[in-house]
Amino acid sequence: MLGSIKGPDDVKRLAAEELSQLAGEIRDLLVDSCARFGGHLGPNLGVVELTIAVHRVFDSPRDPIVWDTGHQAYVHKLLTGRASGFTALKQEGGLSGYPSQAESEHDFVENSHASTALSYADGLAKAFKLRGDHDRTVVAVIGDGALTGGMAWEALNNIAAGEDLPVVIVVNDNGRSYSPTIGGLASHLSSLRVNRRYEDFLDYVKDKIGNVPVLYDALHGVKKGVKDVLAPQVMFEDLGLKYVGPIDGHDEQAMEAALRKARDFRGPVIVHALTQKGRGYTPAENHDEDQFHSPGAFDRATGAEKPKGRIWTNVFSEELVRLGKEREDLVAITAAMLHPTGLNAFADAYPDRIYDVGIAEQHALTSAAGLALGGMHPVVAVYATFLNRAFDQLLMDVALHRLPVTVVLDRAGVTGDDGASHNGMWDLSILQVVPGLRIAVPRDGDRLTELLREAVEVTDGPTVLRFPKGPVAEAVEPVGKLGEMDLLRAAEGEPDVLLVGVGPMAQICVDAAVLLDAQGIAATVVDPRWVKPLDEALVLAASAHKLVAVVEDNGRVGGVGDAVARLLRDADVDVPVRTYGIPQEFLDHAKRAAILGKIGLTAQDLARQITEAVAKRTSHVEPARH
């Protein structure tokens, strides 16, 4: 049946009794695809019936459907004619793991950072009203933890003020983001769920999905008859938001009925659906850690993931636990990524010193500032791409007060499979402007442990440590020191090129130096270890060479290369500087190695480019006068 679905109209034509077969085929395809390539399996297994209902009630793309976060849009892709593309899900040239405007007119927003859908929906609905498109409805599907983000609540406040804006907010309430969602909102919703008025409904739900911790309690006070029992929910009715639910999100007919009521109201309405993350695949349902939120490739029969080997995150996780034993003032914070950032081991060892704040990176940094003011040393672990959201807090709440907060950035540089939004290619640029901030970039696991220890010893300002995704690099031992920098290779004879390898790029620089040597170009290779502030020894080293080449896993604009050039200009050193990094463009999804090859960050590419740069300099000889 799924093979015959070329778009939403085909979904609408199906008889009600055919929908359970369609849902089963969708789940089979999701499990098969994610077993081969990995992907966001758990969230999508939980929204199958919900997504079918959305497409049967609304008219996409005339009625825009915005997904928050976009990782729960796989079913939407299947129902908009992209089933064949799942044979190459998240592979180079294949389907993206998130909505993609390049793939389909049904993907309005490439929404892969959480808690933004409601703001998009608010703007779209206002635009349609101004343009006179009064028969269009904007649908925002938000859940899987996204309502823990403050931006979502800012948007709710504005949407509620537009009484005639047709916005339908579908809350996919599975009680989880990566892990069980926590906090005040979850506590309120839990109190609703044990209300006697819903006893019969709850008995049914418990039979279906068990006693799952949940998140979105504050949405339910608008339900008639409940506001007198649960006063905090009254604020939603006071705001003017209508509420439908809670609905069994796996009852397609019930979801359709609720969505039709919401659509016909022609104003902002919340439809609250209770779903089970990982539904229909037993290994996911029974996976306590995250219900197969985003597994790598796995065995379909057992659910066992294929071994990943030792990765950078493991090294960080183990060292932080050791540091926690040595220092009672060390605390850890993460934004709904306890396991992905490796903080679960710290949580097991020191449960009173770990804080998972939900998808709330801004709060994480300012809460860390408060902890530091109170005498603790917080370690905030997030993906590099998500630090973008908390820049102001790092600048004005942490750095301005010169507070000892260590930020650890996992998945820095090119990450690959998750595409443009998840490459951590901005941090070394945006962080250059933060006064008093120190940035460390380890080249291998030994340096990671070494630099993490140095970072948490800093007491007069914030520190950042970044490392990439994937297997940890083999140790590259120094052959000497230049100031505090590691000398990895000394030029033989008169030096020509100084290669500055930033973090994991250091090994590539060593390999490129060997190739340069074969071309008669003598190269020195250094690893700065700390790239902000740069070691003054770099000035003397640069002045002894004819060319400086900086290689970094970050955008070329405003990164370490620009900082090196500025350092040399300020010291009146005229040696030219070349920067080799990520071009300032949004990169398509592919494996990290493939992307690095495409953008010229391989040893062979570097050796060729540097050889050409040296040749151009030596060829500019003034012609003889006659």
C-alpha positions as CSV (number, residue, x, y, z in Angstrom):
1,M,0.0,0.0,0.0
2,L,2.8,2.4,0.9
3,G,4.2,2.1,-2.6
4,S,1.0,3.6,-4.0
5,I,1.2,6.8,-1.9
6,K,2.6,9.6,-4.1
7,G,1.2,12.4,-2.0
8,P,-1.4,13.4,0.6
9,D,-4.3,13.1,-1.8
10,D,-3.6,9.3,-1.9
11,V,-3.7,9.2,1.9
12,K,-7.1,11.0,1.9
13,R,-8.6,8.5,-0.6
14,L,-7.9,5.4,1.7
15,A,-10.8,3.9,3.6
16,A,-10.6,4.1,7.3
17,E,-10.1,0.3,7.6
18,E,-7.0,0.5,5.4
19,L,-5.1,2.8,7.6
20,S,-3.9,0.3,10.1
21,Q,-2.3,-1.7,7.2
22,L,-0.6,1.6,6.0
23,A,0.6,2.3,9.6
24,G,2.1,-1.2,9.8
25,E,3.9,-0.8,6.5
26,I,5.3,2.5,7.5
27,R,6.7,1.1,10.7
28,D,8.3,-1.8,8.9
29,L,10.0,0.6,6.4
30,L,11.2,2.8,9.2
31,V,12.8,0.0,11.1
32,D,14.4,-1.5,8.0
33,S,15.9,1.9,6.9
34,C,17.2,2.9,10.3
35,A,18.6,-0.6,10.9
36,R,20.8,-0.1,7.8
37,F,21.8,3.5,8.2
38,G,20.8,4.7,11.6
39,G,18.4,7.5,12.2
40,H,15.7,9.0,14.4
41,L,13.7,5.8,14.7
42,G,12.0,6.1,18.1
43,P,10.4,9.6,17.5
44,N,9.0,8.5,14.2
45,L,7.5,5.2,15.3
46,G,5.6,7.3,17.8
47,V,3.9,9.7,15.3
48,V,2.7,7.3,12.6
49,E,-1.0,7.5,13.2
50,L,-0.7,11.2,14.2
51,T,1.0,12.0,10.9
52,I,-1.6,10.1,8.9
53,A,-4.4,12.0,10.6
54,V,-2.7,15.3,9.9
55,H,-2.4,14.6,6.2
56,R,-6.0,13.4,6.0
57,V,-7.4,16.5,7.6
58,F,-5.2,19.3,6.2
59,D,-4.2,20.1,2.6
60,S,-0.4,20.2,2.5
61,P,1.3,22.2,1.1
62,R,-1.5,24.8,1.0
63,D,-1.8,24.2,4.7
64,P,1.8,24.4,5.8
65,I,2.9,21.6,8.3
66,V,5.9,22.6,10.4
67,W,7.7,19.9,12.4
68,D,9.4,20.5,15.7
69,T,11.8,19.1,15.8
70,G,12.2,18.0,12.2
71,H,13.7,14.7,13.2
72,Q,10.1,13.4,13.7
73,A,9.1,14.1,10.1
74,Y,10.1,10.7,8.5
75,V,6.5,9.6,8.3
76,H,5.6,12.9,6.7
77,K,8.2,12.3,4.1
78,L,6.7,8.8,3.4
79,L,3.2,10.3,2.9
80,T,4.5,13.0,0.6
81,G,5.9,10.6,-2.0
82,R,9.4,9.9,-0.8
83,A,9.2,6.3,0.2
84,S,11.7,5.2,-2.5
85,G,14.3,7.6,-1.1
86,F,14.5,5.7,2.2
87,T,16.9,3.3,0.5
88,A,19.5,6.0,1.0
89,L,18.3,7.8,4.1
90,K,20.9,10.2,5.4
91,Q,23.4,9.0,2.8
92,E,25.3,11.3,0.4
93,G,22.9,12.2,-2.4
94,G,20.0,10.6,-0.5
95,L,17.2,11.9,1.7
96,S,18.0,14.2,4.5
97,G,17.1,13.2,8.1
98,Y,15.2,16.5,8.5
99,P,12.6,18.4,6.4
100,S,14.3,19.8,3.3
101,Q,12.9,22.4,0.9
102,A,15.1,20.9,-1.8
103,E,13.2,17.6,-1.5
104,S,9.6,18.6,-1.5
105,E,7.1,21.5,-1.6
106,H,5.6,19.9,1.5
107,D,8.7,20.7,3.6
108,F,8.1,24.4,4.5
109,V,10.8,24.7,7.0
110,E,14.2,22.9,7.4
111,N,13.5,22.6,11.1
112,S,16.2,20.7,13.0
113,H,16.9,23.0,16.0
114,A,14.2,22.5,18.5
115,S,11.4,24.9,19.8
116,T,11.1,27.0,16.7
117,A,8.0,25.7,15.0
118,L,5.5,27.8,16.9
119,S,7.3,31.0,15.9
120,Y,7.4,29.9,12.2
121,A,3.7,29.1,12.5
122,D,2.9,32.5,14.1
123,G,4.7,34.4,11.2
124,L,3.1,32.2,8.5
125,A,-0.4,32.7,9.8
126,K,0.1,36.5,10.1
127,A,1.5,36.6,6.5
128,F,-1.6,34.6,5.1
129,K,-3.9,37.0,6.9
130,L,-2.2,40.1,5.5
131,R,-2.3,38.5,2.0
132,G,-5.9,37.7,2.2
133,D,-5.4,33.9,2.2
134,H,-8.1,33.3,4.8
135,D,-8.8,29.6,3.9
136,R,-5.3,28.4,4.9
137,T,-4.4,26.8,8.3
138,V,-0.9,26.5,9.7
139,V,-0.2,23.3,11.5
140,A,2.7,23.1,14.0
141,V,3.6,19.6,15.3
142,I,5.7,20.1,18.4
143,G,7.0,17.5,20.9
144,D,9.7,15.0,21.7
145,G,11.0,17.5,24.2
146,A,10.7,20.7,22.1
147,L,8.3,22.3,24.5
148,T,11.0,22.6,27.1
149,G,12.6,25.3,25.0
150,G,11.8,28.9,26.1
151,M,11.3,30.1,22.5
152,A,8.3,27.8,22.2
153,W,6.6,29.6,25.2
154,E,7.5,33.0,23.8
155,A,5.7,32.0,20.6
156,L,2.7,30.6,22.5
157,N,2.2,34.0,24.2
158,N,2.1,35.7,20.8
159,I,-0.1,33.1,19.0
160,A,-2.7,33.3,21.8
161,A,-3.0,37.1,21.2
162,G,-4.1,36.4,17.6
163,E,-7.6,35.2,18.2
164,D,-8.4,34.9,14.5
165,L,-5.2,33.3,13.4
166,P,-5.9,29.7,12.3
167,V,-3.0,27.9,13.9
168,V,-3.3,24.3,15.0
169,I,-0.7,23.2,17.5
170,V,-0.4,19.5,17.7
171,V,1.5,18.5,20.9
172,N,3.1,15.1,20.4
173,D,3.4,14.2,24.1
174,N,5.6,11.1,24.4
175,G,7.2,12.3,27.7
176,R,10.7,12.3,26.3
177,S,13.2,14.2,24.3
178,Y,16.3,12.0,24.4
179,S,15.6,10.8,27.9
180,P,12.4,11.2,30.1
181,T,11.6,14.9,30.3
182,I,11.8,16.5,33.6
183,G,10.9,19.8,35.3
184,G,8.0,21.7,36.6
185,L,5.9,21.3,33.4
186,A,6.2,17.5,33.7
187,S,5.2,17.5,37.3
188,H,2.0,19.5,36.5
189,L,1.0,17.2,33.7
190,S,1.6,14.2,35.9
191,S,-0.9,15.6,38.4
192,L,-3.5,15.9,35.6
193,R,-3.0,12.4,34.6
194,V,-3.9,11.1,38.0
195,N,-7.1,13.2,38.1
196,R,-10.1,11.0,38.7
197,R,-12.0,12.7,35.9
198,Y,-9.7,10.9,33.5
199,E,-9.5,7.6,35.3
200,D,-11.1,5.5,32.6
201,F,-9.0,7.2,29.9
202,L,-5.8,6.7,31.9
203,D,-6.5,3.0,32.5
204,Y,-6.7,2.6,28.7
205,V,-3.6,4.6,28.1
206,K,-1.6,2.6,30.8
207,D,-2.7,-0.6,29.1
208,K,-1.3,0.7,25.8
209,I,1.9,2.5,26.7
210,G,2.6,2.0,30.4
211,N,3.4,4.6,33.0
212,V,5.6,7.0,31.0
213,P,7.0,10.2,32.6
214,V,5.7,13.2,30.7
215,L,6.3,16.8,30.0
216,Y,3.5,19.1,29.0
217,D,1.2,19.5,32.0
218,A,0.9,23.3,31.8
219,L,-1.0,22.9,28.5
220,H,-4.0,21.1,30.1
221,G,-5.5,23.6,32.5
222,V,-7.5,25.0,29.6
223,K,-9.6,21.8,29.6
224,K,-13.1,22.5,30.8
225,G,-13.7,21.2,34.3
226,V,-10.0,20.8,35.1
227,K,-9.1,24.5,35.8
228,D,-10.6,24.5,39.3
229,V,-8.5,21.4,40.2
230,L,-5.3,22.5,38.6
231,A,-5.0,26.2,38.9
232,P,-1.7,26.6,37.0
233,Q,-3.4,25.6,33.7
234,V,-5.8,28.5,33.9
235,M,-3.2,30.7,32.2
236,F,-3.7,29.0,28.9
237,E,-7.4,29.7,28.9
238,D,-6.7,33.3,30.0
239,L,-4.4,33.6,27.0
240,G,-7.2,32.6,24.7
241,L,-5.8,29.2,23.6
242,K,-8.4,26.6,23.0
243,Y,-7.5,23.0,24.0
244,V,-8.6,19.6,22.7
245,G,-7.5,16.5,24.4
246,P,-5.8,14.5,25.7
247,I,-6.2,12.2,22.7
248,D,-4.7,8.8,22.2
249,G,-2.2,9.6,19.5
250,H,-2.3,6.1,18.2
251,D,-6.0,6.1,17.5
252,E,-6.1,7.5,14.0
253,Q,-9.8,8.1,13.9
254,A,-9.8,9.9,17.2
255,M,-6.9,12.1,16.0
256,E,-8.8,12.9,12.8
257,A,-11.9,14.0,14.8
258,A,-9.9,16.2,17.1
259,L,-7.9,17.8,14.2
260,R,-11.1,18.5,12.3
261,K,-12.6,20.3,15.3
262,A,-9.4,22.3,15.7
263,R,-9.3,23.2,12.0
264,D,-12.9,24.4,11.9
265,F,-12.5,26.7,14.9
266,R,-10.4,29.1,12.7
267,G,-8.3,30.3,15.6
268,P,-5.4,29.0,17.7
269,V,-6.1,25.6,19.1
270,I,-3.9,23.1,21.0
271,V,-4.5,19.4,20.2
272,H,-2.8,17.3,22.8
273,A,-1.9,13.7,21.7
274,L,-0.4,11.1,24.0
275,T,2.0,8.9,22.1
276,Q,4.6,6.2,22.8
277,K,8.1,6.8,21.5
278,G,9.4,3.7,19.7
279,R,5.9,2.2,19.3
280,G,5.6,-1.0,17.4
281,Y,9.2,-2.2,17.6
282,T,9.8,-4.1,20.8
283,P,13.5,-3.3,21.2
284,A,12.7,0.4,21.0
285,E,9.8,0.2,23.4
286,N,11.9,-1.6,25.9
287,H,15.0,0.6,25.5
288,D,15.0,2.6,28.8
289,E,17.8,5.0,27.8
290,D,16.0,6.8,24.9
291,Q,13.6,4.5,23.1
292,F,16.0,4.3,20.1
293,H,15.9,8.1,19.7
294,S,18.7,8.1,17.2
295,P,20.5,4.7,17.0
296,G,23.3,3.9,14.6
297,A,23.0,0.9,12.4
298,F,21.6,-2.0,14.3
299,D,20.4,-5.6,13.9
300,R,16.7,-5.6,13.2
301,A,16.0,-8.9,14.9
302,T,17.6,-8.0,18.2
303,G,17.9,-4.2,18.2
304,A,21.6,-4.6,19.0
305,E,23.6,-1.6,17.7
306,K,26.7,-2.3,15.6
307,P,29.8,-1.5,17.6
308,K,31.0,2.1,17.2
309,G,34.4,1.5,18.8
310,R,35.9,4.1,21.2
311,I,34.7,7.6,20.4
312,W,35.8,11.1,21.5
313,T,32.7,11.3,23.8
314,N,33.9,8.2,25.7
315,V,37.2,9.8,26.5
316,F,35.6,12.9,27.8
317,S,33.0,11.0,29.8
318,E,35.6,8.8,31.6
319,E,37.9,11.8,32.4
320,L,35.1,13.9,33.8
321,V,34.2,11.1,36.2
322,R,37.8,10.9,37.4
323,L,37.8,14.7,37.9
324,G,34.5,14.5,39.8
325,K,36.1,12.2,42.3
326,E,39.0,14.6,42.8
327,R,36.9,17.8,43.0
328,E,33.6,18.0,44.9
329,D,33.0,21.5,43.4
330,L,32.6,20.0,39.9
331,V,29.1,19.9,38.6
332,A,27.8,19.0,35.2
333,I,24.9,20.4,33.1
334,T,23.4,19.3,29.8
335,A,20.4,20.3,27.6
336,A,18.4,17.1,27.1
337,M,21.6,15.2,26.0
338,L,22.7,13.3,29.0
339,H,23.7,10.1,27.1
340,P,24.7,11.7,23.8
341,T,27.3,13.9,25.5
342,G,28.5,11.2,27.8
343,L,27.3,12.8,31.1
344,N,25.3,9.7,32.0
345,A,28.4,8.2,33.6
346,F,28.9,11.3,35.7
347,A,25.2,11.2,36.7
348,D,25.6,7.6,37.8
349,A,28.7,8.5,39.9
350,Y,27.5,11.8,41.3
351,P,23.7,12.0,41.0
352,D,23.5,15.1,43.2
353,R,25.9,17.1,40.9
354,I,24.2,16.6,37.5
355,Y,21.5,18.9,35.9
356,D,19.6,18.1,32.7
357,V,17.7,21.3,32.0
358,G,15.8,20.1,28.9
359,I,16.2,21.7,25.5
360,A,17.1,25.0,27.0
361,E,20.7,25.9,26.2
362,Q,20.3,29.6,27.2
363,H,19.1,28.6,30.7
364,A,21.9,26.0,30.9
365,L,24.6,28.7,30.5
366,T,23.1,31.3,32.9
367,S,22.3,28.6,35.4
368,A,25.9,27.6,35.2
369,A,26.8,31.2,35.9
370,G,24.8,31.1,39.0
371,L,26.4,27.9,40.1
372,A,29.9,29.4,39.5
373,L,28.8,32.5,41.5
374,G,27.9,30.1,44.3
375,G,31.3,28.5,44.4
376,M,31.0,25.6,42.0
377,H,32.8,24.8,38.8
378,P,30.1,23.8,36.2
379,V,30.9,21.8,33.1
380,V,28.3,22.4,30.4
381,A,28.3,19.7,27.7
382,V,26.3,20.3,24.5
383,Y,26.7,19.7,20.8
384,A,28.7,22.5,19.1
385,T,25.9,23.5,16.8
386,F,23.6,24.2,19.8
387,L,26.0,26.6,21.5
388,N,24.9,29.1,18.9
389,R,21.7,29.5,20.8
390,A,23.4,30.4,24.1
391,F,26.0,32.8,22.8
392,D,24.5,35.9,24.5
393,Q,24.4,34.0,27.9
394,L,28.0,32.9,27.5
395,L,29.0,36.5,26.6
396,M,27.0,38.6,29.1
397,D,26.2,36.2,31.9
398,V,29.4,34.1,32.1
399,A,32.3,36.0,30.5
400,L,31.3,39.4,31.7
401,H,31.5,38.2,35.3
402,R,34.7,36.3,34.5
403,L,33.2,33.1,35.9
404,P,34.9,29.7,35.9
405,V,32.5,27.8,33.6
406,T,33.8,25.1,31.3
407,V,31.8,24.5,28.1
408,V,32.5,21.2,26.4
409,L,31.4,21.0,22.7
410,D,30.8,17.6,21.3
411,R,30.3,17.1,17.5
412,A,32.5,20.1,16.7
413,G,33.5,20.7,13.0
414,V,32.1,18.5,10.2
415,T,29.6,16.0,11.6
416,G,28.2,14.8,8.3
417,D,25.0,12.7,8.4
418,D,22.7,15.2,10.0
419,G,23.4,17.9,7.4
420,A,23.8,21.6,7.4
421,S,22.2,22.4,10.8
422,H,24.3,20.0,12.8
423,N,27.8,20.8,11.5
424,G,29.6,22.4,14.4
425,M,31.5,24.8,12.1
426,W,30.6,28.2,13.8
427,D,32.0,28.0,17.3
428,L,35.6,28.9,16.7
429,S,34.4,32.0,14.8
430,I,31.7,33.3,17.1
431,L,33.7,32.6,20.3
432,Q,36.7,34.7,19.1
433,V,34.9,37.9,20.1
434,V,34.3,36.8,23.8
435,P,36.7,38.7,26.1
436,G,38.6,36.5,28.6
437,L,37.5,33.2,27.1
438,R,40.0,30.5,26.5
439,I,39.5,27.8,23.9
440,A,41.2,24.4,23.8
441,V,41.1,22.0,20.9
442,P,42.6,18.5,21.5
443,R,44.1,16.6,18.6
444,D,43.7,13.1,20.2
445,G,42.3,11.4,23.3
446,D,45.4,12.0,25.4
447,R,45.3,15.7,24.7
448,L,41.5,15.7,25.5
449,T,42.1,14.5,29.0
450,E,45.1,16.8,29.4
451,L,43.2,19.9,28.2
452,L,40.0,19.1,30.1
453,R,42.1,19.1,33.3
454,E,43.7,22.4,32.4
455,A,40.3,23.9,31.6
456,V,38.7,23.1,34.9
457,E,41.7,24.6,36.7
458,V,41.0,28.0,35.3
459,T,39.4,30.3,37.9
460,D,39.3,33.7,36.3
461,G,37.0,33.2,33.3
462,P,35.2,30.7,31.1
463,T,36.9,27.9,29.0
464,V,35.7,26.0,26.0
465,L,36.9,22.6,24.9
466,R,35.8,21.2,21.5
467,F,36.1,17.8,19.8
468,P,34.6,16.1,16.8
469,K,32.1,13.3,16.3
470,G,33.3,9.7,15.7
471,P,36.2,7.5,16.6
472,V,38.9,9.1,18.7
473,A,42.1,9.9,16.9
474,E,45.2,7.9,17.5
475,A,47.8,9.7,19.7
476,V,50.2,12.0,17.9
477,E,53.1,12.5,20.2
478,P,55.1,15.8,20.2
479,V,58.7,15.9,19.3
480,G,59.3,19.1,21.2
481,K,57.7,22.4,22.4
482,L,57.4,25.9,21.0
483,G,56.3,27.9,24.0
484,E,53.2,26.0,25.2
485,M,52.5,24.7,21.7
486,D,53.3,21.1,20.8
487,L,55.9,20.7,18.0
488,L,54.8,17.7,16.0
489,R,57.3,17.9,13.1
490,A,60.5,20.0,12.7
491,A,61.4,21.2,9.2
492,E,64.6,19.7,7.9
493,G,67.0,22.4,6.7
494,E,65.8,25.9,6.0
495,P,62.1,26.0,6.9
496,D,59.6,27.1,4.2
497,V,56.1,26.5,5.7
498,L,54.7,26.6,9.2
499,L,51.7,24.4,9.4
500,V,49.4,25.2,12.3
501,G,47.1,22.1,12.8
502,V,44.1,22.9,15.0
503,G,43.0,19.8,17.0
504,P,42.2,16.8,14.8
505,M,43.6,18.6,11.8
506,A,47.1,18.2,13.3
507,Q,47.5,14.6,12.0
508,I,46.4,15.7,8.5
509,C,49.1,18.5,8.7
510,V,51.8,16.0,9.7
511,D,50.8,13.8,6.7
512,A,50.8,16.9,4.4
513,A,54.2,17.9,5.6
514,V,55.6,14.5,4.5
515,L,54.2,15.1,1.1
516,L,55.6,18.6,1.0
517,D,59.0,17.3,1.9
518,A,58.9,15.1,-1.2
519,Q,58.4,18.3,-3.2
520,G,61.4,19.9,-1.6
521,I,59.3,22.1,0.7
522,A,60.4,22.0,4.3
523,A,57.5,22.2,6.7
524,T,57.2,22.6,10.5
525,V,54.0,21.4,12.2
526,V,52.7,22.7,15.4
527,D,49.5,22.1,17.4
528,P,48.6,25.2,19.5
529,R,46.5,23.2,21.9
530,W,44.9,26.5,23.1
531,V,43.7,28.6,20.2
532,K,42.4,31.5,22.2
533,P,44.5,33.2,23.3
534,L,47.2,32.2,20.9
535,D,50.7,31.5,22.2
536,E,53.1,34.4,21.6
537,A,55.7,31.8,20.6
538,L,53.8,31.6,17.3
539,V,55.1,35.0,16.3
540,L,58.7,34.0,16.5
541,A,58.0,30.7,14.8
542,A,56.1,32.3,11.9
543,S,58.9,34.9,11.3
544,A,61.3,32.0,10.7
545,H,59.2,30.7,7.8
546,K,58.2,32.0,4.4
547,L,54.5,31.0,4.7
548,V,52.1,30.1,7.5
549,A,49.2,27.7,6.8
550,V,46.4,27.3,9.4
551,V,44.2,24.2,9.0
552,E,41.0,24.1,11.1
553,D,37.8,22.1,11.2
554,N,35.7,25.3,11.3
555,G,34.4,28.0,9.0
556,R,37.3,30.0,7.4
557,V,35.8,33.4,8.3
558,G,36.7,34.6,11.7
559,G,38.3,31.4,12.9
560,V,41.7,30.5,14.1
561,G,43.3,31.4,10.8
562,D,42.1,34.9,11.0
563,A,43.3,35.1,14.7
564,V,46.8,34.0,13.6
565,A,46.9,36.6,10.8
566,R,45.8,39.3,13.3
567,L,48.4,38.2,15.8
568,L,51.2,38.4,13.2
569,R,49.9,41.8,11.9
570,D,49.9,43.2,15.5
571,A,53.5,42.0,15.9
572,D,54.6,43.5,12.5
573,V,55.4,40.1,11.1
574,D,54.8,40.2,7.3
575,V,54.8,36.5,6.6
576,P,51.7,35.6,4.6
577,V,49.0,33.5,6.2
578,R,46.8,31.0,4.4
579,T,43.7,29.6,6.0
580,Y,42.3,26.1,5.1
581,G,39.0,25.4,6.7
582,I,35.3,24.9,5.9
583,P,33.8,27.2,3.3
584,Q,31.1,29.5,4.7
585,E,28.2,27.6,3.2
586,F,25.6,25.2,4.4
587,L,27.0,21.7,3.7
588,D,24.8,18.8,2.4
589,H,24.7,15.6,4.5
590,A,27.4,13.0,3.9
591,K,30.0,11.1,5.8
592,R,32.6,13.3,7.5
593,A,35.4,11.8,5.4
594,A,33.5,12.5,2.2
595,I,32.8,16.1,3.1
596,L,36.4,16.7,4.2
597,G,37.5,15.4,0.8
598,K,35.0,17.5,-1.1
599,I,36.1,20.8,0.7
600,G,39.8,20.0,0.3
601,L,40.8,19.2,3.9
602,T,42.8,16.1,3.2
603,A,46.6,15.7,3.4
604,Q,46.9,15.4,-0.4
605,D,44.7,18.5,-1.1
606,L,46.6,20.5,1.5
607,A,50.0,19.5,0.1
608,R,48.9,20.5,-3.4
609,Q,47.4,23.8,-2.4
610,I,50.4,24.8,-0.3
611,T,52.8,23.7,-3.0
612,E,51.0,26.0,-5.4
613,A,51.1,28.9,-2.9
614,V,54.8,28.5,-2.4
615,A,55.4,28.3,-6.1
616,K,53.5,31.6,-6.7
617,R,55.6,33.3,-4.1
618,T,58.9,32.1,-5.5
619,S,57.9,32.8,-9.1
620,H,57.4,36.5,-8.5
621,V,61.0,37.5,-9.4
622,E,61.6,41.0,-10.8
623,P,62.6,40.7,-14.5
624,A,66.1,41.8,-15.4
625,R,66.4,45.3,-16.7
626,H,67.8,45.9,-20.2
